[in-house]
Amino acid sequence: MKPGEKVIVNGAVIGRGEEPGSFYLYNKVKFLRGREVMKEEQADTLERKLYLIIQLIYLFPENAAENVVKFEQIWGEVLRQRPGDREKLEDVARLVQSEDYYRALKLTAKLF
C-alpha cells in the first residue's frame, strides 16, 4: 500500500501511515494483536479456557449465544477454584455481559 492509502477488510477501514509499517484503524473494529490471540491448544488451564471462550465470543458473534453458555460454565468453575478472585471474576462477567469483550480479555489475562 502507498502512504495514506486505505483498504477495507471485513468492514475495518485500515490505512497506511507515512512511515513504513505504520497503519491506522479509521473506524471501530474488533481486533487482537498477535500476542493477544490464544490458540485452542494453549487453553490448558481453566483461566486460559475462560480467555479463549471470551475471545471466541468477541471474534465470532454469530456463535455468541452458544459460547456465552460455555463462558458461564467455565466462569463458574474458575470461581469455585479461585474464590479469592471473586471480585475480578465478577468484573469479567460484567464486561462480557456489557459486550466489552476486549477489556474482559485483558482482565482475564491477569488471572494467568
Backbone bond lengths (Angstrom), bond angles and torsions (degrees), N, CA, C in turn:
res aa  C-N    CA-C-N  psi(-1)  N-CA   C-N-CA  omega(-1)  CA-C   N-CA-C  phi
1 M - - - 1.447 - - 1.528 109.06 -
2 K 1.307 115.13 147.64 1.464 120.92 177.03 1.522 109.16 -83.48
3 P 1.334 117.96 155.01 1.473 119.81 176.63 1.526 111.00 -53.93
4 G 1.347 115.98 132.22 1.453 121.52 179.66 1.517 114.60 83.95
5 E 1.327 117.74 -11.01 1.465 121.58 179.70 1.526 109.75 -72.35
6 K 1.332 116.23 148.35 1.455 122.34 -178.72 1.528 110.11 -120.87
7 V 1.324 114.73 153.62 1.451 122.08 175.51 1.527 106.60 -140.30
8 I 1.315 116.57 148.56 1.465 121.32 177.36 1.521 107.87 -111.06
9 V 1.334 115.49 124.82 1.463 122.14 179.15 1.523 107.33 -125.66
10 N 1.318 117.37 114.22 1.470 122.23 -179.03 1.531 112.19 47.89
11 G 1.303 116.72 41.72 1.456 120.82 177.16 1.520 114.69 88.77
12 A 1.318 118.00 -9.40 1.469 121.25 178.44 1.520 108.88 -88.75
13 V 1.322 116.68 122.85 1.460 121.46 176.68 1.527 106.74 -89.33
14 I 1.332 115.35 111.89 1.462 122.02 -177.04 1.514 108.04 -114.92
15 G 1.319 115.68 131.01 1.453 119.85 179.04 1.513 111.02 -124.57
16 R 1.309 116.34 144.33 1.456 120.59 177.44 1.517 108.66 -80.44
17 G 1.325 115.39 139.36 1.460 120.30 175.47 1.516 110.33 -80.46
18 E 1.308 115.26 -176.10 1.464 120.37 -179.57 1.526 111.92 -74.11
19 E 1.327 116.50 -32.02 1.464 121.34 -179.85 1.528 109.56 -87.94
20 P 1.322 118.00 144.47 1.474 119.83 175.90 1.533 110.19 -58.83
21 G 1.309 115.69 137.48 1.454 120.74 178.46 1.511 114.91 83.39
22 S 1.318 118.85 -0.02 1.463 120.28 177.65 1.529 109.25 -101.76
23 F 1.329 115.02 143.77 1.455 119.43 178.14 1.520 109.49 -147.80
24 Y 1.319 116.79 163.03 1.451 123.69 -178.43 1.525 109.61 -130.40
25 L 1.321 116.02 143.24 1.454 121.48 171.55 1.526 106.24 -99.91
26 Y 1.317 117.51 120.86 1.455 121.51 -172.93 1.520 114.26 -94.27
27 N 1.303 118.31 -5.72 1.456 120.86 177.79 1.519 108.72 -141.40
28 K 1.310 117.00 172.56 1.457 120.90 179.84 1.521 108.64 -76.19
29 V 1.340 115.38 119.91 1.460 121.06 -178.34 1.526 109.41 -138.45
30 K 1.298 114.93 161.25 1.454 120.76 175.00 1.523 107.53 -87.60
31 F 1.323 116.04 128.39 1.451 118.83 177.71 1.523 109.63 -150.43
32 L 1.294 115.26 154.40 1.456 123.39 171.50 1.520 106.63 -136.71
33 R 1.308 116.08 138.65 1.455 120.00 174.13 1.527 107.61 -77.21
34 G 1.305 116.75 157.11 1.456 121.71 -176.87 1.511 113.89 -50.46
35 R 1.316 117.48 -42.25 1.473 120.28 -178.34 1.522 112.34 -71.64
36 E 1.338 118.15 -13.89 1.457 122.30 179.39 1.532 112.43 -92.46
37 V 1.328 117.03 -11.86 1.455 121.53 -177.36 1.527 109.32 -83.48
38 M 1.313 115.99 127.16 1.459 120.77 177.24 1.520 109.07 -107.45
39 K 1.316 115.20 131.50 1.465 120.95 175.15 1.527 108.11 -87.40
40 E 1.315 115.28 155.06 1.463 120.45 -176.32 1.529 112.02 -56.77
41 E 1.314 117.43 -39.80 1.464 120.07 -178.23 1.536 112.60 -69.63
42 Q 1.315 117.78 -15.05 1.464 121.28 177.38 1.530 112.01 -84.12
43 A 1.308 117.45 -13.93 1.470 122.23 -177.76 1.528 109.14 -81.52
44 D 1.334 115.72 71.45 1.456 121.35 -174.00 1.531 114.04 -101.40
45 T 1.322 117.19 3.65 1.465 121.89 174.04 1.526 107.57 -131.90
46 L 1.322 116.73 164.84 1.474 119.44 177.93 1.520 111.24 -61.14
47 E 1.330 117.44 -40.24 1.464 120.79 -179.45 1.526 110.64 -62.68
48 R 1.309 116.30 -40.55 1.465 120.38 178.57 1.538 111.20 -70.92
49 K 1.330 116.47 -34.63 1.472 119.66 175.23 1.520 110.24 -64.33
50 L 1.333 116.54 -37.32 1.464 120.64 177.16 1.526 109.65 -62.98
51 Y 1.328 116.65 -44.78 1.464 121.68 177.82 1.530 109.96 -59.36
52 L 1.335 116.01 -47.96 1.462 120.28 -177.42 1.529 111.43 -59.87
53 I 1.313 117.94 -43.33 1.466 119.45 -177.50 1.531 110.91 -68.65
54 I 1.329 117.39 -34.92 1.474 119.51 175.04 1.527 109.27 -65.26
55 Q 1.321 116.27 -41.35 1.466 120.68 177.42 1.526 111.02 -58.68
56 L 1.318 116.95 -42.65 1.473 120.68 179.45 1.525 111.45 -65.81
57 I 1.331 117.05 -39.52 1.474 120.31 177.28 1.526 109.01 -62.16
58 Y 1.317 116.20 -44.21 1.468 123.41 -177.48 1.530 111.69 -63.47
59 L 1.310 116.71 -48.06 1.463 120.34 -172.70 1.525 114.58 -86.85
60 F 1.338 117.15 -22.72 1.465 120.40 -176.54 1.528 110.43 -128.22
61 P 1.328 116.98 73.12 1.470 120.44 -176.52 1.522 113.51 -60.66
62 E 1.322 117.50 -21.38 1.467 119.60 179.23 1.531 111.96 -66.13
63 N 1.332 117.38 -19.24 1.469 122.22 178.33 1.529 111.86 -110.84
64 A 1.311 116.74 14.71 1.467 120.54 -172.63 1.521 113.06 -60.22
65 A 1.316 118.67 -43.73 1.472 120.57 -176.51 1.526 110.89 -57.92
66 E 1.306 116.54 -46.41 1.467 121.70 179.73 1.542 110.76 -66.34
67 N 1.333 116.70 -40.64 1.464 120.03 -177.69 1.527 112.57 -75.01
68 V 1.317 118.19 -27.18 1.468 120.45 176.00 1.532 109.58 -65.06
69 V 1.319 117.06 -37.77 1.470 120.53 176.52 1.529 109.57 -61.93
70 K 1.326 116.99 -44.45 1.469 121.32 177.89 1.530 110.35 -63.77
71 F 1.338 116.28 -40.46 1.462 120.74 177.61 1.530 110.32 -56.93
72 E 1.317 116.63 -47.54 1.467 120.53 -178.00 1.522 111.34 -61.59
73 Q 1.328 117.22 -38.45 1.470 120.76 178.73 1.524 110.75 -66.08
74 I 1.315 116.74 -49.49 1.464 120.92 -178.62 1.526 110.12 -65.92
75 W 1.331 116.74 -41.85 1.465 121.35 179.03 1.531 109.83 -56.88
76 G 1.324 117.23 -44.50 1.459 121.32 178.95 1.519 112.19 -61.93
77 E 1.329 116.34 -40.04 1.461 120.67 178.94 1.535 110.69 -65.38
78 V 1.322 116.35 -43.74 1.469 120.05 179.16 1.526 109.61 -62.71
79 L 1.316 117.22 -42.51 1.465 120.98 179.18 1.530 111.28 -60.89
80 R 1.320 116.83 -41.10 1.476 119.94 178.44 1.524 111.16 -64.35
81 Q 1.318 117.17 -36.95 1.461 120.59 -178.27 1.531 112.72 -81.91
82 R 1.338 116.26 -23.89 1.469 120.12 -175.60 1.529 110.71 -130.81
83 P 1.331 117.87 62.82 1.465 119.32 -177.63 1.529 113.12 -61.11
84 G 1.315 117.40 -23.55 1.457 120.61 177.60 1.520 113.72 -69.39
85 D 1.319 116.64 -15.90 1.464 121.44 179.40 1.528 112.09 -103.36
86 R 1.325 116.61 21.30 1.465 121.34 -177.17 1.528 111.82 -52.60
87 E 1.327 117.40 -46.19 1.471 120.37 -176.71 1.527 111.10 -61.42
88 K 1.339 117.27 -47.04 1.469 120.59 178.64 1.528 110.76 -61.88
89 L 1.325 115.81 -42.93 1.464 119.49 -178.62 1.527 111.76 -67.26
90 E 1.322 116.99 -35.94 1.466 119.12 175.46 1.521 110.78 -66.92
91 D 1.338 116.86 -35.49 1.468 119.90 175.30 1.525 110.63 -63.63
92 V 1.340 116.48 -41.60 1.471 120.50 177.53 1.530 109.43 -59.98
93 A 1.329 117.08 -46.69 1.468 120.63 -179.64 1.523 111.44 -61.41
94 R 1.334 116.81 -40.78 1.475 120.09 178.13 1.526 111.00 -63.05
95 L 1.314 116.33 -41.97 1.467 119.85 179.45 1.526 111.13 -64.49
96 V 1.321 117.09 -41.33 1.468 120.39 177.72 1.523 109.85 -64.35
97 Q 1.326 116.58 -44.07 1.464 120.69 -179.60 1.532 111.04 -61.48
98 S 1.328 116.91 -36.06 1.465 120.22 179.47 1.535 112.39 -87.89
99 E 1.332 116.30 7.62 1.464 123.97 177.61 1.523 113.35 63.56
100 D 1.326 116.42 28.89 1.464 122.36 175.07 1.534 107.20 -97.86
101 Y 1.313 114.48 67.70 1.455 121.30 -170.39 1.522 113.24 -67.80
102 Y 1.313 117.79 -36.63 1.464 119.72 -178.69 1.528 110.34 -61.84
103 R 1.322 117.08 -46.02 1.462 120.22 177.89 1.524 111.13 -66.49
104 A 1.324 117.77 -34.72 1.471 121.25 176.44 1.528 109.93 -62.88
105 L 1.312 117.16 -39.71 1.458 120.72 177.73 1.521 110.90 -63.88
106 K 1.308 116.56 -44.95 1.471 120.74 -179.55 1.530 110.67 -60.40
107 L 1.316 117.10 -43.57 1.462 121.13 -179.39 1.528 110.97 -68.99
108 T 1.309 117.29 -40.54 1.459 121.38 178.77 1.525 110.90 -63.60
109 A 1.308 117.55 -38.28 1.466 121.26 -179.94 1.530 111.63 -60.68
110 K 1.314 117.09 -25.72 1.470 120.42 178.87 1.520 112.18 -72.49
111 L 1.332 117.05 -12.05 1.469 121.19 179.60 1.523 112.10 -82.42
112 F 1.351 117.77 -13.10 1.469 119.18 178.66 1.503 111.80 -129.33
